[in-house]
Amino acid sequence: MDGTLVDTEPYWIATEYALAEKYGGTWSQEHALNLVGSALLDSGDYIRVHMGIDRTPQQIVDELLDGVVARVEDDVPWRPGARELLTDLHEHGVPCALVTMSWQRFVDPILAQLPPGTFATVVTGDRVEFGKPHPEPYLTAAAELGLAPEDCVAIEDSNTGAKSAAAAGCTVLCVPHHVPILEGEGRVFAETLDGMDTATLAEITAP
């Protein structure tokens, strides 16, 4: 979701800097980008250590979510072509799953801006034991769609997410945004989702 469907990474980064200022910690753009695609509690632990603040990972995640939820409720920054592609897939009867390491309370205000039934299932970071880059999130999504992972295409914007999807057995359409994605087996690349529909998605990801 973050960086693929919506460009919320600036919201997360701004909230991280605000957290550092509030608790007298230090932060950098490099540290912020190291967290892209990661499970939230892993991010919370990373922030605790590298920001140097006296907060638990859970407390850090709760405050981060407070900040980004407030921002997203004010304005959802959609990525080019993402909603249009989702609409076309839905109209062609292609079942879609949202697989994100964000937690449900951050996902809800974004889903509220989409037509009901856009996603057949939603796998969030607070639903799985192991977050990306572990394959569990994508294995869970494929199972809930009633499909083999090999029959699924994952769209990802981070190397962490691409690792997760590829390890699950999905073909991965990589659309890098804030961070680079490494080449690898089962990965194909596109600069943008803008102008993409069901037919072009199938063509790009065909074996």
Stockholm file with secondary structure:
# STOCKHOLM 1.0

chainA/1-207         MDGTLVDTEPYWIATEYALAEKYGGTWSQEHALNLVGSALLDSGDYIRVHMGIDRTPQQIVDELLDGVVARVEDDVPWRPGARELLTDLHEHGVPCALVTMSWQRFVDPILAQLPPGTFATVVTGDRVEFGKPHPEPYLTAAAELGLAPEDCVAIEDSNTGAKSAAAAGCTVLCVPHHVPILEGEGRVFAETLDGMDTATLAEITAP
#=GR chainA/1-207 SS CBTTTBCCHHHHHHHHHHHHHHHTCCCCHHHHHHTTTCCHHHHHHHHIIIIICSCCHHHHHHHHHHHHHHHHHHCCCBCTTHHHHHHHHHHTTCCCEEECSSCHHHHHHHHTTSCTTSCSEEECTTTCSSCTTSSHHHHHHHHHHTCCGGGCEEEESSHHHHHHHHHHTCEEEECCSSSCCCCCTTEEECSCSTTCCHHHHHHHHCC
#=GC SS_cons         CBTTTBCCHHHHHHHHHHHHHHHTCCCCHHHHHHTTTCCHHHHHHHHIIIIICSCCHHHHHHHHHHHHHHHHHHCCCBCTTHHHHHHHHHHTTCCCEEECSSCHHHHHHHHTTSCTTSCSEEECTTTCSSCTTSSHHHHHHHHHHTCCGGGCEEEESSHHHHHHHHHHTCEEEECCSSSCCCCCTTEEECSCSTTCCHHHHHHHHCC
//
